[in-house]
Amino acid sequence: VALTLGGSVPLTPAGALDVTVRGTLDAALANAQIAGSGQRVTGRLAIDGALRGTATSPDIQGAATLSGGSFSDPLNGVAFTAVEGRFTGRGTAIVVERLAGRTKNGGTVSVSGRIDADPLRGFPADLRIAARNAELVSSDIVQLTASLDLAVSGPLATAPRLSGRIDVATIEVRVPDRLPSTVEPLRDARHINAPPQTRARLAQIARQRAATTRRGGAPFNATLDVVLDAPGRVFVRGRGIDAELGGQLRLAGTTRDMRANGAFELRRGRLSLLTQRLDFTRGRLTFGGGDLVPDLDFVAETRATDITASVGITGRATEPEFTLSSTPSLPQDEVLSRLLFQRAAAGLSPFQALQLAQAVAVLSGGGGSDAFEATRRALGVDNLDVTTGASGPAVGVSRAINERVRIGVRTGAKPENSTVGVDIDLTRRIRIQTEVGADGRAAAGIGAEIEY
């Protein structure tokens, strides 16, 4: 801190203010207040201004400039660097002339508008937030790259309104291979024979909770009216899942009670269990938990020997629940045995029984890494597929060029199994598919898909 202060401050609220401020502040001073949330800021704030008027009707003059700033929130996977800004005082308002930063992928985010310095009304604001091709979220579970245009209005400190549109470039949801050892905090825990410092800390937490209760809970509760539009490239991967979805949903309600109207619907996808692949017949992705972790609702079906097997995947992406069922009805382990080995569990060999146990461990989140997913990431492609058949094994990769065009390459043991193909989505339901084989053959077709 290197500040020079001068002037006079009245002893009564109605008295006149006459204060000048000049110097620099380290933005990291704010970290002491936000450290509990894991957030962190850096940068230098240069101030040259004056505060006049009264406490109830201030007259703010001058400017403040932020340079070399950054913001990180590891818990939610948010990070901005190269943050620069300029703020000016104009009477009772603080005008955000410029506040811009970059995301990890090189995208840009900017804020402009004004905030009224009226604490009694919760600091009313009128702000615009814009982003272009910005990686807004990058966590172990969700990676989001999008462009957005949002408006923030109303009392910024208590109940602002957030409205606008988010055009999604890519959302990638990674279902973890292993569930955490404790998926939720222990409830109703009692501390027995706690040391003095622990008792003091628990008493402090109890006082803070009591004070929050007396205030009626946390005062901040923003109203939401935001449209998320993603024609495609919404991927869900991990634990054998490889699916692409798309669609549009609207986030409504409040930050305390967020409601997602609509969902991202399945475009294509499959579930891999050891050597078996099941195509998804239904898939939905929604956000309704009040955070950035989505909810899954997938179903994959196939015919296995004398039954029709179905695998359902529901719940939050951090702890999905896999349910196996069949027609006619059988226990889940029997369904899995017929699905993987085309025979009852009692007739499995020792090695097949070991594979069955491994498949159960993968589905239950008890372990088992996804080698194909690691390979796909290393190759930088959208889809990696390995198949076996009468003509021998084949490996295929594909990648989207844009929202409507995908290029795929497949190579096999024989020339007729090696192809290069291009898929073009003319509309949401009509697609052109072309293919050229290594043996000289070529093909083109058009397909239509109707959801009912």
C-alpha positions as CSV (number, residue, x, y, z in Angstrom):
1,V,0.0,0.0,0.0
2,A,1.3,3.4,-1.0
3,L,-1.5,6.0,-0.5
4,T,-1.6,9.7,0.3
5,L,-4.8,10.8,2.0
6,G,-5.9,14.4,2.7
7,G,-9.0,16.4,3.6
8,S,-11.7,16.3,6.2
9,V,-14.4,13.9,7.3
10,P,-17.5,15.1,9.2
11,L,-18.6,13.7,12.6
12,T,-22.3,13.7,11.5
13,P,-23.9,11.8,8.5
14,A,-25.2,15.1,7.0
15,G,-21.8,16.8,7.2
16,A,-19.7,17.6,4.1
17,L,-17.0,15.2,2.9
18,D,-13.8,16.6,1.4
19,V,-11.2,13.8,0.9
20,T,-8.5,13.2,-1.7
21,V,-6.8,9.9,-2.4
22,R,-3.7,9.3,-4.5
23,G,-1.4,6.3,-4.7
24,T,-1.5,2.5,-5.4
25,L,-3.0,-0.6,-3.8
26,D,-2.2,-4.2,-4.2
27,A,-5.3,-6.1,-5.3
28,A,-4.1,-9.1,-3.3
29,L,-5.3,-7.3,-0.1
30,A,-8.8,-8.6,-1.0
31,N,-7.5,-12.2,-0.7
32,A,-8.0,-12.1,3.1
33,Q,-11.7,-11.7,2.6
34,I,-12.2,-14.3,-0.2
35,A,-9.6,-16.9,1.0
36,G,-12.4,-19.1,2.5
37,S,-13.8,-19.7,-1.0
38,G,-10.4,-20.6,-2.5
39,Q,-10.5,-17.6,-4.8
40,R,-7.5,-15.4,-5.4
41,V,-6.8,-12.0,-7.1
42,T,-3.6,-10.2,-8.1
43,G,-2.8,-6.8,-9.7
44,R,-2.0,-3.2,-8.9
45,L,-4.7,-0.5,-8.5
46,A,-3.6,3.1,-9.1
47,I,-6.0,5.7,-7.6
48,D,-6.3,9.4,-8.2
49,G,-9.6,10.7,-7.0
50,A,-11.7,12.8,-4.6
51,L,-14.8,12.1,-2.4
52,R,-17.1,15.0,-1.7
53,G,-20.7,15.6,-1.0
54,T,-22.2,13.7,2.0
55,A,-22.3,10.1,3.2
56,T,-25.8,9.6,1.9
57,S,-25.2,11.5,-1.4
58,P,-21.5,11.2,-2.3
59,D,-19.9,13.0,-5.1
60,I,-17.1,10.8,-6.5
61,Q,-14.5,12.2,-8.8
62,G,-11.3,10.9,-10.4
63,A,-10.2,7.6,-11.7
64,A,-8.7,4.2,-10.7
65,T,-6.7,2.0,-13.1
66,L,-6.1,-1.8,-12.7
67,S,-3.0,-3.4,-14.3
68,G,-1.5,-6.8,-14.3
69,G,-4.5,-8.4,-12.7
70,S,-5.7,-12.0,-12.5
71,F,-8.5,-13.9,-10.9
72,S,-8.7,-17.6,-10.1
73,D,-11.4,-19.8,-8.6
74,P,-10.0,-23.4,-8.6
75,L,-13.1,-24.8,-7.0
76,N,-15.3,-23.8,-10.0
77,G,-12.5,-24.0,-12.6
78,V,-12.6,-20.3,-13.4
79,A,-9.4,-18.3,-14.3
80,F,-8.7,-15.0,-15.9
81,T,-5.3,-13.4,-16.6
82,A,-4.0,-10.2,-18.1
83,V,-6.8,-8.3,-16.5
84,E,-6.8,-4.5,-17.2
85,G,-9.4,-2.0,-16.2
86,R,-10.2,1.7,-15.8
87,F,-12.9,3.1,-13.4
88,T,-14.0,6.7,-13.1
89,G,-16.2,8.5,-10.6
90,R,-19.1,10.6,-11.9
91,G,-21.1,12.0,-9.0
92,T,-23.0,9.1,-7.3
93,A,-21.9,6.6,-9.9
94,I,-18.7,4.5,-10.6
95,V,-18.4,4.0,-14.3
96,V,-16.6,0.9,-15.5
97,E,-15.0,2.3,-18.7
98,R,-13.0,-0.8,-19.3
99,L,-12.5,-4.2,-17.6
100,A,-11.1,-7.0,-19.7
101,G,-9.1,-10.2,-19.3
102,R,-8.1,-13.3,-21.1
103,T,-8.9,-17.0,-20.5
104,K,-6.6,-19.9,-20.6
105,N,-7.4,-20.7,-24.3
106,G,-6.8,-17.1,-25.4
107,G,-10.4,-16.0,-25.4
108,T,-11.5,-12.6,-24.1
109,V,-14.0,-11.4,-21.4
110,S,-15.0,-7.8,-20.9
111,V,-17.3,-5.8,-18.6
112,S,-18.6,-2.3,-19.0
113,G,-21.4,-0.2,-17.4
114,R,-22.0,1.7,-14.2
115,I,-22.6,1.1,-10.5
116,D,-24.4,3.6,-8.2
117,A,-22.6,4.1,-4.9
118,D,-25.8,3.7,-2.8
119,P,-25.4,1.0,-0.1
120,L,-28.9,1.5,1.1
121,R,-30.2,0.3,-2.2
122,G,-27.7,-2.5,-2.6
123,F,-25.4,-0.6,-5.1
124,P,-27.8,-0.6,-8.1
125,A,-25.9,-1.6,-11.3
126,D,-26.3,-1.6,-15.1
127,L,-23.5,-3.8,-16.5
128,R,-22.8,-5.6,-19.7
129,I,-20.6,-8.8,-19.8
130,A,-19.3,-10.1,-23.1
131,A,-17.0,-13.0,-24.0
132,R,-15.7,-14.3,-27.3
133,N,-14.5,-17.9,-27.6
134,A,-13.6,-18.0,-23.9
135,E,-12.8,-21.0,-21.8
136,L,-15.1,-19.9,-19.0
137,V,-14.9,-23.1,-16.9
138,S,-12.1,-25.7,-16.8
139,S,-12.4,-28.1,-13.9
140,D,-11.9,-31.9,-13.5
141,I,-15.6,-32.4,-14.3
142,V,-16.7,-29.7,-16.8
143,Q,-14.9,-27.7,-19.5
144,L,-16.9,-24.9,-21.1
145,T,-15.9,-22.8,-24.0
146,A,-18.4,-20.2,-25.2
147,S,-19.3,-16.7,-26.3
148,L,-21.8,-14.7,-24.3
149,D,-23.6,-11.5,-24.0
150,L,-25.1,-10.9,-20.5
151,A,-26.7,-8.0,-18.8
152,V,-26.6,-7.4,-15.0
153,S,-29.1,-5.0,-13.5
154,G,-30.6,-4.1,-10.1
155,P,-29.0,-4.1,-6.7
156,L,-25.6,-5.7,-7.2
157,A,-25.0,-6.6,-3.6
158,T,-28.3,-8.3,-2.9
159,A,-30.6,-9.4,-5.7
160,P,-29.3,-8.4,-9.2
161,R,-30.9,-9.8,-12.4
162,L,-28.7,-11.7,-14.8
163,S,-30.1,-12.1,-18.3
164,G,-28.8,-12.8,-21.8
165,R,-27.5,-15.5,-24.0
166,I,-24.6,-18.0,-24.0
167,D,-23.6,-19.5,-27.3
168,V,-21.7,-22.7,-26.5
169,A,-18.7,-23.7,-28.6
170,T,-17.9,-26.8,-26.6
171,I,-18.9,-28.4,-23.3
172,E,-17.0,-31.5,-22.2
173,V,-18.3,-33.4,-19.1
174,R,-15.8,-35.9,-17.7
175,V,-17.4,-38.6,-15.6
176,P,-14.6,-39.6,-13.1
177,D,-13.4,-43.2,-13.2
178,R,-13.4,-43.4,-9.4
179,L,-15.8,-41.9,-6.9
180,P,-14.4,-39.9,-4.0
181,S,-14.1,-41.9,-0.7
182,T,-16.7,-39.6,0.8
183,V,-19.2,-38.2,-1.7
184,E,-20.8,-35.9,0.9
185,P,-19.7,-34.3,4.2
186,L,-20.4,-36.2,7.4
187,R,-23.6,-34.9,8.9
188,D,-24.4,-34.5,12.6
189,A,-20.8,-35.2,13.6
190,R,-20.0,-34.8,17.3
191,H,-16.4,-33.8,18.4
192,I,-15.4,-35.8,21.5
193,N,-12.5,-34.6,23.7
194,A,-11.6,-31.8,21.2
195,P,-8.5,-29.8,22.0
196,P,-8.9,-26.2,23.1
197,Q,-8.1,-24.7,19.7
198,T,-10.6,-26.9,18.0
199,R,-13.3,-26.0,20.6
200,A,-12.6,-22.3,19.9
201,R,-12.9,-22.8,16.2
202,L,-16.2,-24.7,16.5
203,A,-17.6,-22.0,18.8
204,Q,-16.6,-19.3,16.2
205,I,-18.4,-21.3,13.5
206,A,-21.5,-21.7,15.7
207,R,-21.6,-17.9,16.3
208,Q,-21.2,-17.2,12.6
209,R,-24.1,-19.6,11.8
210,A,-26.3,-18.0,14.5
211,A,-25.6,-14.5,13.1
212,T,-26.5,-15.7,9.6
213,T,-29.7,-17.2,10.8
214,R,-30.6,-13.9,12.6
215,R,-30.0,-12.0,9.4
216,G,-32.4,-14.4,7.6
217,G,-29.6,-16.3,5.6
218,A,-27.2,-15.0,3.0
219,P,-28.5,-11.8,1.5
220,F,-27.2,-12.4,-2.0
221,N,-29.7,-14.1,-4.4
222,A,-29.5,-13.2,-8.1
223,T,-32.4,-13.7,-10.5
224,L,-31.6,-15.7,-13.6
225,D,-32.9,-15.5,-17.2
226,V,-30.1,-17.0,-19.3
227,V,-30.4,-19.0,-22.5
228,L,-27.7,-21.6,-23.3
229,D,-27.6,-22.6,-27.0
230,A,-25.5,-25.5,-28.2
231,P,-26.4,-27.0,-31.6
232,G,-23.8,-29.8,-30.9
233,R,-20.4,-30.5,-29.4
234,V,-21.7,-31.2,-25.9
235,F,-19.7,-34.2,-25.0
236,V,-20.0,-36.6,-22.0
237,R,-17.1,-39.0,-21.6
238,G,-15.7,-41.4,-19.0
239,R,-16.6,-44.7,-17.3
240,G,-17.3,-46.2,-20.8
241,I,-19.6,-43.3,-21.9
242,D,-18.9,-41.5,-25.1
243,A,-21.8,-39.3,-26.2
244,E,-22.5,-36.1,-28.1
245,L,-25.5,-34.0,-27.3
246,G,-27.0,-30.6,-28.3
247,G,-29.9,-28.4,-27.8
248,Q,-31.0,-25.3,-25.9
249,L,-32.0,-24.7,-22.3
250,R,-33.0,-21.7,-20.2
251,L,-31.6,-21.1,-16.7
252,A,-34.4,-19.5,-14.6
253,G,-35.1,-19.0,-10.9
254,T,-32.4,-17.7,-8.6
255,T,-28.9,-18.6,-7.6
256,R,-30.3,-20.3,-4.5
257,D,-33.0,-22.2,-6.5
258,M,-31.8,-22.5,-10.1
259,R,-34.2,-24.2,-12.5
260,A,-33.1,-25.5,-16.0
261,N,-35.9,-25.5,-18.5
262,G,-35.1,-27.8,-21.4
263,A,-32.1,-30.1,-21.8
264,F,-29.3,-31.0,-24.1
265,E,-30.5,-34.0,-26.1
266,L,-28.6,-37.0,-27.4
267,R,-27.2,-36.7,-31.0
268,R,-25.1,-39.8,-31.0
269,G,-23.3,-42.0,-28.4
270,R,-22.4,-45.4,-27.1
271,L,-21.5,-47.2,-23.9
272,S,-18.4,-49.5,-23.9
273,L,-18.2,-52.3,-21.4
274,L,-15.0,-54.4,-21.9
275,T,-15.5,-55.8,-25.4
276,Q,-19.1,-54.9,-25.8
277,R,-20.6,-51.7,-27.2
278,L,-24.1,-50.5,-26.6
279,D,-25.7,-47.6,-28.5
280,F,-27.6,-45.1,-26.4
281,T,-31.3,-44.9,-27.2
282,R,-31.9,-41.9,-25.0
283,G,-29.7,-39.2,-23.5
284,R,-30.3,-35.9,-21.7
285,L,-28.0,-33.5,-19.9
286,T,-29.5,-30.9,-17.5
287,F,-28.2,-28.4,-14.9
288,G,-30.4,-28.3,-11.9
289,G,-28.1,-28.6,-8.8
290,G,-27.3,-25.0,-8.3
291,D,-23.7,-25.5,-9.5
292,L,-21.8,-26.4,-12.6
293,V,-22.1,-30.1,-12.2
294,P,-24.7,-31.5,-14.7
295,D,-27.2,-34.3,-14.2
296,L,-27.2,-37.3,-16.5
297,D,-30.1,-39.4,-17.9
298,F,-28.9,-42.0,-20.4
299,V,-30.3,-45.4,-21.5
300,A,-28.5,-47.9,-23.7
301,E,-30.2,-51.1,-24.9
302,T,-29.2,-54.2,-26.8
303,R,-30.1,-57.8,-27.4
304,A,-28.0,-60.3,-25.4
305,T,-28.7,-64.1,-25.9
306,D,-32.3,-64.7,-24.7
307,I,-32.9,-61.2,-23.1
308,T,-33.1,-57.5,-24.0
309,A,-30.6,-55.8,-21.7
310,S,-30.8,-52.1,-20.7
311,V,-28.2,-50.0,-18.9
312,G,-29.5,-46.8,-17.3
313,I,-27.2,-44.0,-16.1
314,T,-28.7,-41.3,-13.9
315,G,-27.6,-38.8,-11.3
316,R,-24.9,-36.1,-11.0
317,A,-21.9,-36.5,-13.2
318,T,-19.6,-36.6,-10.2
319,E,-21.4,-39.7,-8.8
320,P,-23.6,-41.4,-11.5
321,E,-25.7,-44.4,-10.8
322,F,-25.6,-47.4,-13.2
323,T,-28.7,-49.6,-13.3
324,L,-28.9,-52.8,-15.3
325,S,-32.3,-54.3,-16.2
326,S,-33.7,-56.8,-18.7
327,T,-36.7,-58.3,-20.3
328,P,-37.5,-60.9,-18.9
329,S,-36.3,-59.6,-15.5
330,L,-33.0,-60.9,-14.2
331,P,-30.6,-59.9,-11.3
332,Q,-28.1,-57.2,-12.4
333,D,-25.1,-59.5,-12.3
334,E,-26.9,-62.0,-14.5
335,V,-27.7,-59.2,-17.0
336,L,-24.1,-58.1,-17.1
337,S,-22.9,-61.6,-17.6
338,R,-25.2,-62.2,-20.5
339,L,-24.3,-58.8,-21.9
340,L,-20.6,-59.4,-21.8
341,F,-20.2,-63.1,-22.4
342,Q,-23.5,-64.3,-23.8
343,R,-24.0,-66.8,-21.0
344,A,-25.2,-67.1,-17.4
345,A,-22.8,-66.1,-14.6
346,A,-22.7,-69.7,-13.3
347,G,-21.1,-70.8,-16.6
348,L,-18.2,-68.3,-16.7
349,S,-14.6,-69.3,-16.7
350,P,-12.3,-67.9,-13.9
351,F,-10.9,-65.3,-16.3
352,Q,-14.4,-64.2,-17.4
353,A,-15.4,-64.0,-13.8
354,L,-12.4,-61.7,-13.2
355,Q,-13.5,-59.5,-16.2
356,L,-17.0,-59.4,-14.8
357,A,-15.7,-58.2,-11.5
358,Q,-13.7,-55.5,-13.2
359,A,-16.8,-54.4,-15.2
360,V,-18.7,-54.1,-11.9
361,A,-15.9,-52.1,-10.4
362,V,-16.0,-49.6,-13.3
363,L,-19.7,-49.2,-13.2
364,S,-19.7,-48.7,-9.4
365,G,-16.9,-46.2,-9.5
366,G,-14.6,-48.4,-7.5
367,G,-11.7,-48.1,-9.9
368,G,-10.6,-48.9,-13.5
369,S,-9.2,-46.2,-15.7
370,D,-10.4,-45.5,-19.2
371,A,-7.4,-46.1,-21.4
372,F,-9.3,-45.2,-24.6
373,E,-10.3,-41.8,-23.1
374,A,-6.7,-41.1,-22.2
375,T,-5.6,-42.0,-25.8
376,R,-8.4,-39.9,-27.3
377,R,-7.2,-36.8,-25.4
378,A,-3.6,-37.4,-26.4
379,L,-4.6,-37.6,-30.0
380,G,-6.7,-34.4,-29.8
381,V,-9.7,-36.0,-31.6
382,D,-13.4,-35.9,-30.7
383,N,-14.0,-39.6,-31.1
384,L,-11.9,-42.7,-30.9
385,D,-13.4,-46.1,-31.8
386,V,-11.9,-49.6,-31.9
387,T,-14.0,-52.4,-33.4
388,T,-13.5,-56.1,-34.1
389,G,-15.4,-58.2,-36.6
390,A,-15.2,-60.9,-39.2
391,S,-12.8,-58.8,-41.3
392,G,-10.5,-58.1,-38.4
393,P,-9.9,-55.2,-36.1
394,A,-10.3,-51.5,-37.1
395,V,-9.5,-48.2,-35.5
396,G,-11.4,-45.0,-36.3
397,V,-11.0,-41.3,-35.3
398,S,-13.1,-38.3,-36.1
399,R,-13.1,-34.6,-35.4
400,A,-15.6,-31.8,-36.0
401,I,-14.4,-29.0,-38.3
402,N,-17.3,-26.8,-37.3
403,E,-20.9,-27.2,-36.0
404,R,-22.0,-29.0,-39.1
405,V,-19.0,-30.8,-40.6
406,R,-17.1,-33.8,-39.3
407,I,-14.2,-35.7,-40.8
408,G,-13.5,-39.3,-39.9
409,V,-10.7,-41.7,-40.8
410,R,-10.8,-45.5,-40.2
411,T,-8.0,-48.0,-40.9
412,G,-8.3,-51.8,-40.7
413,A,-6.4,-55.0,-41.4
414,K,-7.7,-55.1,-45.0
415,P,-8.0,-52.3,-47.7
416,E,-11.8,-52.5,-47.8
417,N,-11.8,-51.7,-44.0
418,S,-9.8,-48.4,-44.5
419,T,-11.9,-45.3,-45.3
420,V,-12.0,-41.5,-45.1
421,G,-15.5,-40.0,-44.6
422,V,-17.2,-36.6,-44.3
423,D,-20.5,-36.1,-42.5
424,I,-22.4,-32.8,-43.2
425,D,-25.5,-31.9,-41.1
426,L,-27.8,-30.0,-43.5
427,T,-30.3,-29.5,-40.7
428,R,-30.8,-30.9,-37.3
429,R,-32.5,-34.0,-38.8
430,I,-31.0,-34.4,-42.3
431,R,-27.4,-35.5,-42.8
432,I,-25.2,-36.2,-45.9
433,Q,-22.6,-38.9,-45.5
434,T,-19.7,-39.5,-47.9
435,E,-17.0,-42.2,-47.8
436,V,-13.9,-43.1,-49.9
437,G,-12.2,-46.4,-49.3
438,A,-8.6,-47.4,-49.7
439,D,-9.6,-50.0,-52.3
440,G,-11.0,-47.2,-54.6
441,R,-14.6,-47.5,-53.8
442,A,-16.7,-44.4,-53.0
443,A,-20.2,-43.9,-51.6
444,A,-22.5,-41.1,-50.6
445,G,-25.9,-41.0,-48.9
446,I,-28.4,-38.9,-47.2
447,G,-30.2,-39.8,-43.9
448,A,-33.0,-38.4,-41.9
449,E,-33.6,-38.8,-38.2
450,I,-36.9,-38.2,-36.4
451,E,-37.3,-38.2,-32.6
452,Y,-40.6,-39.6,-31.3
